[in-house]
Amino acid sequence: MTLLDIKSLKITSKGQIAIPRDLRDEKFKEGNRVALLAYEDRIEIRPISYVSEKLGTAFASEKSLAKNWESLEEDEAWKDL
């Protein structure tokens, strides 16, 4: 991926930043959902569609998975691993 621009942003007391107008496009307009990906050395803001396509299973919440995984049958199946 090619770096297009570097901007300096100020974080507010509420932890907010604004995406500069010249960097916003159809993927980053008011009302669109984005994903925040936190790494040890950086934070990325991606359109939710990118994350859904690339990391779709990561969005499965623990609560939704728990109904299938938290059972005696699952515990039995995994106990020797």
Secondary structure, 3 states (H helix, E strand, C coil): CCCCCCCCCCCCCCCCCCCCHHHCCHHHCCCCCEEEEECCCCEEEEEHHHHHHHHHHHHCCHHHHHHHHCCHHHHHHHCCC
